[in-house]
Amino acid sequence: MTAISELEQRSTLPPPALKTLGRRWGGKARQNFLRRRGLADTVLQNGGFCTFGVSKGKKFDGDPQYAEIVEGRLYVFLNEEVLRAYQEDRAGTIARAAENWPRIQHAAAAEL
């Protein structure tokens, strides 16, 4: 089950609101949203940037419509095509993103 499916099952928001959630989904708003839906222990990875992009050393906005929860960690992706690419090598993508994140975490997206 994808993260968005879990969110939809527990959400009172209509699907279009979930689609736009990524644009305003930070800090307290994200924490409250997850807590109200029983996903409070879920930890957003890579600062909310697309995990596949981070695995390539880039920063692209993540969209919670295209997401997956793995071992209590929420990984978001740019779009459906990128999510599918990630699904071909989940473990490798997550490992490369974890390796790259400390290096790019504080860099501006335009600099990468």
Secondary structure as GFF3:
##gff-version 3
##sequence-region A 1 112
A	DSSP	alpha_helix	3	10	.	.	.	ID=ss1
A	DSSP	alpha_helix	15	20	.	.	.	ID=ss2
A	DSSP	three_ten_helix	21	24	.	.	.	ID=ss3
A	DSSP	alpha_helix	27	36	.	.	.	ID=ss4
A	DSSP	beta_strand	43	44	.	.	.	ID=ss5
A	DSSP	three_ten_helix	46	48	.	.	.	ID=ss6
A	DSSP	alpha_helix	51	55	.	.	.	ID=ss7
A	DSSP	beta_strand	63	70	.	.	.	ID=ss8
A	DSSP	beta_strand	73	77	.	.	.	ID=ss9
A	DSSP	alpha_helix	80	87	.	.	.	ID=ss10
A	DSSP	alpha_helix	90	104	.	.	.	ID=ss11
A	DSSP	three_ten_helix	109	111	.	.	.	ID=ss12
###
